[in-house]
Amino acid sequence: MKKRFTEEQIIGFLREAEAGMPVAQLCRKYAFSEASYYLWRNKFGGMNVSEAKRLKELETENARLKKLLAETMLENEIAKEALRKKW
């Protein structure tokens, strides 16, 4: 899924709001909803760009590890089922 804004852009938007720009005006200027702003603020508030990039890397790695775990658990279950049928 392609996102409209990068983490760098989002952090820039949050910085503008912190500098005093009203949220409604910021949303109109860059064409996103206030709901998106508040979601981003909860996720990225107080972060700098390098921290946001690190967060994204960790989320990607976590997803990869979860997939590996699920595949391994499935393989183990298949092996147990095969052993049960053998005897």
PyMOL commands that set and color helices and strands:
alter all, ss='L'
color gray80, all
select helices_A, chain A and resi 7-18+23-30+34-44+49-86
alter helices_A, ss='H'
color red, helices_A
deselect
rebuild
show_as cartoon
